[in-house]
């Protein structure tokens, strides 16, 4: 695979459960070195899509490719280049944390032992504790360590911080994911499915919002912040009726009006000026706000 080829290429993916379309015509691609956000509420089709990528489910129609390869025909070649943390983590209950990490390392051609030691210490995990006695959050921590230490080309994370307390979540996102990409920038790719969007705000390069199996919006994060904005308008008297097509949400309180908009710069500002507001304040929306506004 050359660096211009997508690491993940999903084309018109459909996956049915009986008559229900869990995924319905999804198309997206992820370029090397990106942190790609896959956003949607529970039941939107995120996990089903990931299982199709990993050959855990067969698509009803459409295609998926990783590194240009078909995960059905080239399963070993594909999976040797990625790591996956599912939304529900389980280990052999009779193994300790040390046994589990040694066992998982045995399947990998490379394993960064220094990273392992650092993260086990950082997460305060006792090597000799059996996995059957770990809390949900601790099991997730072990799975994340096992995913990062092989230094794969692609990290697929399905709700990776679910079950972690807020401090550990921040540590993981800033230290683990940041360090994973920094060690080989341009070649380390992350595909993260999450509804805790705000926690990944600073890392996401591009994202797709999915709902009922369909992509509602795909954008680069920086472009989205330029287009999606909050305007606060204050008027000297009762505000006029405002019904511009760019408006996604509107809230009025006395003489102040708050607008969430997807706008195109100066043309929209010209419209605002025709309303003759006393004052105008604008700011970019966060990705989570864009997510909520898109779904509404």
N, C-alpha and C positions, 0 to 999 in steps of 0.2 A: 504493500500500500504506500503510495506517495503522499506527501503532506497536503496535497490539494484534494485528496479523496476523503469523503466523510468517514468518520469512525462508526457512526450509526446512520443507516439509511433505511427509513420506513416509508413504504409507498402503498397508499390506498389499502391500508391494513384493515381487515374485517375479522372479528372473532365473535362468533355467536355461541350462546348457551341456549340450546333449544331455539325458541323464536326471539330471544332477547339478544340485541346487539350490544355486547359489552364494549366493543370497539367498532367504530363505524366509519370506515374510509379515512383513517388517520394517515397523514403524510408529514414527515419531518426529517431533517438530517442534522447531524451534529459534527462539526468540524474538529480536527485535532487541537488539543490544547485549551479547549473551552470548558467552562463550567456551565452546564445546560440545565435549566430548571424545568421540571415537568410538573405543572401545578394543576390541581383539581381537588374538589371535595371528595369525601369518601364515596366510593361507588362510581366514580367518573370514568374508570377504565384504565387507571395508571398501572396498577399491579398486573392486570391482564396483559397490557402492552409489554411490560418488562418480562413476563413469563414467555411471551412469544419470542422476544429477543434471545432468551436463554434456552430455547428449545424445550421448555417445560410445558408449553402448550403449542399446538399446531394452529397456524392461522386458518380461518375459514376461506379467506381469499386475500389477495395482495401479497406483498413480499417484505421481508426484513433482511438486512445485511449488516454484518459487523466486520469492520476492516475489509470490506468488499467481499466477504465470504458468506455463504449460506450456513447459518447455524445448525440446520438439519443435516446437511451433507458433511460439513467440516466442523463438527462439534468440538473435537479435541483441540484443533488449531485455534478456534475462536476462544474457548474457555481458558486456554493456557495464557491468553493475553489480557484477561480481565479478572476483576474480583467483584463479588456481589454480596451485599448485605441486605437480607430480606427484612420485611416488616415484622416477622415473627422468628426469633432466633432460637435454635435448639442445638444442644451438644450431647455427646454420649455422657450419661449421668455419672458413670463410674470413674470418669477421667478428672484429673485436676486441671487447673488452668495451664500449668506447665505441660502436662501430657497433651492437652488439646492443641496448644500452639505447636508443640513438636510434631504431632500427628499431621496437622494442616501444613506445616512447613515441608513435610516429607514429599508432598505432591508438587512442590514448586522448585524450579531450577535455581531461583535466587530467593534469598530471605535476609532482610536487613535486621540482624540481631540487635544492633545498637538502637534502632528505632523501637524494636520490641521492648527492650529493657527500659527505655525512656518512658514509653507510654504506660507500661505496667506500673511503673513507679508513680507517674503523674496521676493515674487513675486510682492509685492506692489499692491495687488488686493483689491479694496474697497468692503467690504462685502455687502453693500447696493446697488451696481450697478446692473442693470438688465442685464441678459445674452444677451439680444438682442442688447445691445450697445457695447459688448465686441469685440475687434479685434480678428482676427484668432489666433494669438499667445496667447492672454489671455484665449480664450476658451480652447486651448490645455493645458494651465497651470491649469485651473480648473479641466479638465479631469484627468490630472496626479495626482493632489491632491486627487481626488475622487478614483483613482485606488490604491494609496499607503496607504491611511488611514485605510482601512479594514485589512491591513496586510495579504493579501492572500498568499497562498502557491505558486501560479504561477501568474506572471505578463506577459501578452501578449501585446506587443507594436508594432503597425504598423506605421512606420515612426513617432515616438513619438516626435521628435524635429523639425518636419517640421513646418514652420511658426514662430519659435522662433528666436529672434535675437541671435547672437553668444555668448554674455555674459550670457544670460539666459540659452542657450543650455548647456554651460559649467557648470553653477551652477546646472542645473537639473541633468546632468549626474553624476557629482562628488558627489553632496550632496544627491539628492533624491534616485538615484539608488544605490549608495554606501551604504547609510544608510539603505535602504530597506533590502539589503542582510546581512549587518553586524548585524542587530538585532537578526537574527536567522540563523547563517551560517550553511550551509549544508541542510537547509530545504526551503530556499527561492530561487525560480527558476525564471529566466527571459528568455523569448523568444522574441527577438527583430528583427523585420524586418526593414531594413534601407538601404539607399544608401549613407548615410553620415558615412561611415565606420570609417574614421579617428577619429571621435569624440568618438567612443566606443572602440578604440584600447586597452586601458588599462584594460577594463572590460571583454572582450570576452574570454571565456574559450575554446569554440569550435564553429565551424561555418560550414554552408553549403552554397555553391554558386550555385544558380539555374538560368537556362536560358532556355527560351522556354519550361517551365514546367518540365525540367529535372535537376537533380542534377549533376553538373559538378565536384564538389570537396567537400568532407567533411573531415575536419581535426581538431585536437586540435590546438589551436592558437600557443602554444609554439613549437609544432612539425613543424608547417608550417614555423615559423621564422627560424628554424634550416635548413630546406630544401631549402627554396626559398631565393636566394641571388643575390646581385648585385656585379659583378666583374668589376673593372676598370684596364685594362692592358695598360701599356705604353711600346712601343717598340723603340729600337734604330734606326731602319729603317722602311720602309713601312711594316705594319702589314701583316702577312700571312693570307691566307683564313682560317676562323674558322667555321667549320660546325659540331660541336658536337651535338648529339641528345638531350642533356640536355638543350640546349639553347632555351629559349622562345622568347627573343627579342635581337636584336643586333644593336648597333649604333656605327659608326666609324667617328672619326674626326681627320684628319691628322694621327699622329702616336699613337693615343689613341683609344682604343676599349672598349665600355661598353657592358657588357653582363648581361641579366637577365636570371637566370638559376634555374632549379629545379635539385639539385645535391645531390650526396650521399657521401660527405666528401672527404676522401683521394683519392679514385679512380679518382675523377674529378680533384683534385689538381695535380695529376700525369699527367693528360692530359694537363693541363695548363702549367706545367713545360716543356713539350716537345716543346712548342711554343717559349721558351726562351725569355719571356718578360723581359724588363728592370726593371719593378716594377709591383707589384700586390697589389691591395687594394680590400677588400671584406667587405660587410656588409649585415645584414639581411634585407629583404624587410618588409615594413609595410603591414598590412592586406589589406589596400586599393590598394597597388601596386600589391599584389598577386591576388586580385580580377580583376584588369584591365588586368594583364598578362594572367590570366586564360581565360577571355572572348576573348582576342585577339588571 
